[in-house]
């Protein structure tokens, strides 16, 4: 898919990461590291600008080769980078993908994750013709679970050993979205 792609919502612009986003992305991760690190393995205490640069480069390549779609979220009001939404683990045999999100700490509890998630889910169902998205959360990640439910995702199960993070396996809560959930 082309890198000049973008989505807009009432409060957000969603687009693939660009190299120019490096410093703002790194600042958002640093600001949010304490809240993100329990849930996202890549967000470790020594995460640095080099790691951020490698991730942006990898993200752009994944987008171009249709491996995954990471979208940076920007405020339409002031162009602040406020987080990410990702479609990953695209599984053609099941016509599905995983959907993940994180929001910069200073922008929590404003409904932005819900707004971005619904936009990306619509993109997945309409442009990519997917028929199922899964949101998998840690059992203790209440904020992520609340976002899934706010987007009308259906709780399906607690899947044993579904998440491998920080060198350990743990159970994950599986939520699903199908096109009819967004009508």
C-alpha positions in Angstrom: 0.0 0.0 0.0 1.2 3.5 -0.7 2.7 5.6 2.1 0.7 8.8 1.1 -2.4 7.3 2.7 -4.4 9.1 5.5 -7.6 8.9 7.4 -9.4 11.7 9.2 -11.9 11.7 12.0 -13.4 14.7 13.7 -10.4 15.1 16.0 -7.6 13.1 14.3 -5.4 12.6 11.3 -4.1 9.0 10.9 -1.3 8.3 8.6 1.8 6.1 8.2 4.8 7.2 10.1 7.4 9.4 8.4 11.1 9.8 9.3 10.2 13.4 10.2 8.0 12.1 13.1 11.1 10.6 14.9 11.5 13.2 17.6 7.8 13.6 18.3 7.2 9.9 18.3 10.2 9.4 20.7 8.8 12.2 23.0 5.4 10.5 23.1 6.9 7.1 24.0 9.1 8.7 26.7 6.1 10.5 28.2 4.1 7.3 28.2 6.7 4.7 29.0 5.6 4.0 32.5 2.0 3.3 31.3 3.0 1.4 28.2 5.8 -0.8 29.4 3.7 -3.3 31.3 1.7 -4.1 28.2 4.1 -3.4 25.2 7.3 -5.3 25.2 9.0 -2.9 22.8 8.6 -0.1 25.4 11.5 -0.9 27.7 13.3 1.5 30.1 16.3 2.0 27.7 14.2 2.7 24.6 16.2 5.4 22.7 16.1 7.5 19.5 17.9 4.8 17.6 15.2 2.3 18.6 12.6 4.8 17.5 14.3 5.4 14.2 14.6 1.6 13.5 10.9 1.2 14.4 9.7 3.9 12.0 11.9 2.5 9.2 10.5 -1.0 9.8 6.9 0.4 10.1 7.3 2.1 6.7 8.6 -1.1 5.1 5.8 -3.2 6.6 3.3 -0.7 5.2 4.8 -0.8 1.7 4.9 -4.6 1.7 1.4 -5.1 3.3 2.8 -6.9 6.3 1.2 -4.6 8.8 -0.2 -1.1 8.9 0.9 1.2 11.7 -0.8 4.6 11.7 0.4 7.6 13.7 -2.4 9.6 15.3 -2.2 13.4 15.1 -4.5 15.9 16.6 -6.3 17.9 13.9 -6.2 20.9 16.4 -2.5 21.2 16.8 -0.7 18.4 14.9 0.5 16.8 18.2 1.4 13.1 17.8 -0.9 11.4 20.3 -0.4 7.6 19.7 -0.7 4.8 17.3 -3.1 2.3 15.9 -1.9 -0.9 14.2 -3.3 -3.6 12.1 -0.9 -6.6 12.4 -0.7 -10.3 12.0 -2.8 -10.2 8.8 -4.0 -13.7 8.3 -5.3 -14.2 4.8 -6.7 -17.7 5.4 -9.1 -16.3 8.0 -9.4 -12.8 6.4 -8.5 -11.3 9.7 -5.9 -9.2 11.5 -5.0 -8.0 15.0 -5.8 -4.5 16.0 -3.7 -2.7 18.6 -3.5 0.9 20.0 -1.8 3.1 22.4 -2.4 6.8 23.4 0.1 9.3 24.7 -0.4 9.6 28.5 -1.3 13.3 28.3 -4.2 12.5 26.0 -5.8 9.6 28.0 -9.5 9.4 28.8 -10.6 11.6 25.9 -12.1 8.9 23.7 -9.2 9.2 21.2 -8.4 5.5 21.2 -12.0 4.7 20.4 -12.2 7.3 17.6 -8.9 6.0 16.0 -9.8 2.3 16.5 -13.2 2.7 14.8 -11.6 4.6 11.9 -9.0 1.9 11.4 -11.5 -0.9 11.7 -13.7 0.8 9.0 -10.5 1.0 6.8 -9.8 -2.7 7.4 -13.3 -3.8 6.6 -13.9 -1.5 3.6 -10.5 -1.0 1.9 -8.8 -4.3 2.9 -12.0 -6.4 2.8 -11.1 -8.0 6.1 -14.0 -9.7 7.9 -12.6 -10.0 11.4 -10.3 -8.0 13.7 -9.0 -9.2 17.1 -8.1 -7.0 20.0 -6.0 -9.0 22.5 -5.4 -7.4 25.9 -3.5 -8.3 29.0 -6.0 -9.5 31.7 -5.0 -6.4 33.9 -5.1 -3.8 31.1 -8.5 -2.3 32.0 -8.0 0.8 29.8 -7.5 -1.3 26.7 -10.4 -3.6 27.6 -12.7 -0.5 28.0 -11.6 0.8 24.6 -12.4 -2.5 22.9 -15.9 -2.5 24.5 -16.4 1.2 23.6 -15.8 0.3 20.0 -18.5 -2.4 20.2 -16.0 -5.3 20.1 -17.4 -8.5 21.6 -15.5 -10.3 24.4 -14.9 -13.8 23.3 -12.7 -15.5 25.8 -9.7 -15.6 28.1 -7.2 -17.4 25.9 -4.5 -19.3 27.7 -0.9 -18.4 27.0 -2.1 -16.0 24.3 0.5 -13.3 25.0 4.2 -13.7 25.1 5.8 -10.6 26.6 8.9 -9.8 28.7 10.0 -13.4 28.3 6.9 -14.9 29.8 3.6 -16.2 28.6 0.3 -15.0 30.0 -3.3 -15.3 29.3 -5.0 -12.7 27.1 -8.5 -11.4 26.7 -9.7 -11.7 23.1 -12.2 -9.3 21.7 -13.4 -9.3 18.1 -14.9 -6.8 15.7 -16.7 -7.8 12.6 -18.2 -5.3 10.0 -21.7 -5.6 11.5 -20.4 -4.4 14.9 -19.7 -0.9 13.4 -23.1 -0.3 11.8 
